C-alpha cells in the first residue's frame, strides 16, 4: 500500500512529460550518481566495485561517514556488497560489444552540459 501511494505522488518532470520515480518491477529508479559497471573493456576493477559499494551504502544509510559505533557495520556492508557485485558481474552474459570508458564519460559530460549549461 505504501508503494502505491508513493507511486502516485513521486513524479519527476522530464522534458514535457512526467516520469515516475518509481518503477513497478524494480522499485525506485537507480541513483543518477551510481554508474554502470558491466561490460567494459578492460573489465571493471575491484577498486571501481568497492567505490560503487561505498556509494550505495552511503546512499542507503544516509551517512557520508559513519560514527565509530556504526563503522564496523558500515564496513561489513561495503565488503558484502562488493563481493555480491563482483559475483553478479562475473555471472552476467551478453552478446553486445564491450563499452568504452572514454565514450561513456563523454556521454555523461554531454548530458551534464545539456542539463546544467
WOUR-V556074 format. One record per run of one state. SS is the DSSP state (helix for helix, strand for strand, loop for the rest). FROM is the first residue (numbers start at 1). LEN is the number of residues. If there is no record, write none. Layout:
<<SS FROM LEN> <SS FROM LEN>>
//
This chain:
<<loop 1 1> <helix 2 8> <loop 10 1> <strand 11 4> <loop 15 2> <strand 17 4> <loop 21 1> <strand 22 2> <loop 24 3> <strand 27 2> <loop 29 11> <strand 40 1> <loop 41 5> <helix 46 16> <loop 62 6> <helix 68 24> <loop 92 7> <strand 99 1> <loop 100 1> <helix 101 16> <loop 117 1>>
//
